[in-house]
Amino acid sequence: MSSPSLSKAIAACPSQMPKARLPKYVYPDEVLSVSDLQTKARGDKVFTLRREEAKLIHDLDLHPKKGGLFGDHLLMLRRRH
Protein backbone atom coordinates (compact mmCIF):
# COMPACT_ATOMS: atom_id res chain seq x y z
CA MET A 1 0.00 0.00 0.00
CA SER A 2 1.30 3.47 -0.76
CA SER A 3 0.40 6.65 1.10
CA PRO A 4 0.64 10.04 -0.63
CA SER A 5 0.47 11.89 2.71
CA LEU A 6 3.35 9.85 4.17
CA SER A 7 5.39 10.43 1.01
CA LYS A 8 4.93 14.20 1.34
CA ALA A 9 5.90 14.12 5.04
CA ILE A 10 9.10 12.19 4.29
CA ALA A 11 10.03 14.54 1.42
CA ALA A 12 9.59 17.55 3.70
CA CYS A 13 11.97 16.12 6.31
CA PRO A 14 15.27 18.10 6.28
CA SER A 15 17.32 15.01 7.16
CA GLN A 16 16.81 13.40 3.73
CA MET A 17 20.16 12.49 2.21
CA PRO A 18 21.09 13.58 -1.34
CA LYS A 19 20.34 10.97 -3.97
CA ALA A 20 23.16 8.64 -4.98
CA ARG A 21 23.84 7.93 -8.65
CA LEU A 22 23.00 4.28 -9.18
CA PRO A 23 22.61 2.24 -12.37
CA LYS A 24 19.07 2.11 -13.74
CA TYR A 25 17.62 -1.27 -14.62
CA VAL A 26 14.45 -1.88 -16.60
CA TYR A 27 12.20 -4.59 -15.21
CA PRO A 28 9.09 -6.23 -16.69
CA ASP A 29 5.81 -4.44 -15.93
CA GLU A 30 4.85 -7.24 -13.52
CA VAL A 31 7.80 -6.45 -11.20
CA LEU A 32 7.40 -3.69 -8.61
CA SER A 33 10.23 -2.27 -6.54
CA VAL A 34 10.01 -0.12 -3.43
CA SER A 35 10.94 2.90 -5.56
CA ASP A 36 8.03 2.10 -7.91
CA LEU A 37 5.68 2.26 -4.93
CA GLN A 38 7.22 5.59 -3.88
CA THR A 39 6.61 6.95 -7.38
CA LYS A 40 2.99 5.83 -7.14
CA ALA A 41 2.66 7.58 -3.75
CA ARG A 42 3.84 10.85 -5.29
CA GLY A 43 0.99 10.60 -7.78
CA ASP A 44 -1.65 11.44 -5.16
CA LYS A 45 -3.45 8.11 -5.68
CA VAL A 46 -3.60 5.28 -3.18
CA PHE A 47 -2.29 2.00 -4.64
CA THR A 48 -3.11 -1.29 -2.95
CA LEU A 49 -1.78 -4.73 -3.80
CA ARG A 50 -3.08 -7.61 -1.70
CA ARG A 51 -0.73 -10.30 -0.44
CA GLU A 52 -2.41 -12.97 -2.58
CA GLU A 53 -1.90 -10.82 -5.69
CA ALA A 54 1.91 -10.71 -5.45
CA LYS A 55 4.97 -12.74 -4.54
CA LEU A 56 8.21 -11.43 -2.99
CA ILE A 57 11.18 -12.06 -5.30
CA HIS A 58 14.92 -11.65 -4.82
CA ASP A 59 16.30 -12.36 -8.29
CA LEU A 60 15.45 -12.42 -11.99
CA ASP A 61 16.88 -14.89 -14.50
CA LEU A 62 18.11 -12.19 -16.88
CA HIS A 63 19.20 -9.58 -14.31
CA PRO A 64 22.68 -8.25 -15.24
CA LYS A 65 23.86 -7.76 -11.64
CA LYS A 66 25.30 -10.73 -9.78
CA GLY A 67 23.91 -11.33 -6.33
CA GLY A 68 20.28 -10.67 -7.15
CA LEU A 69 18.04 -7.66 -6.95
CA PHE A 70 18.82 -4.83 -4.56
CA GLY A 71 15.99 -4.41 -2.08
CA ASP A 72 12.59 -5.98 -2.03
CA HIS A 73 10.66 -6.52 -5.26
CA LEU A 74 7.19 -7.87 -5.82
CA LEU A 75 6.04 -10.00 -8.73
CA MET A 76 2.42 -9.13 -9.44
CA LEU A 77 0.41 -12.26 -10.17
CA ARG A 78 -2.59 -12.43 -12.45
CA ARG A 79 -5.88 -12.33 -10.66
CA ARG A 80 -7.98 -15.43 -11.10
CA HIS A 81 -11.62 -14.80 -11.90
Buried (B, 14 or more C-beta within 10 A) or exposed (E): EBEBEEBEEEEEEEEEEEEEEEEEEEBEEEBBBEEBBBBBBEEEEEBEBEEEEBEEBEEBEEBEEEEEBBEEBBBBEEEEE
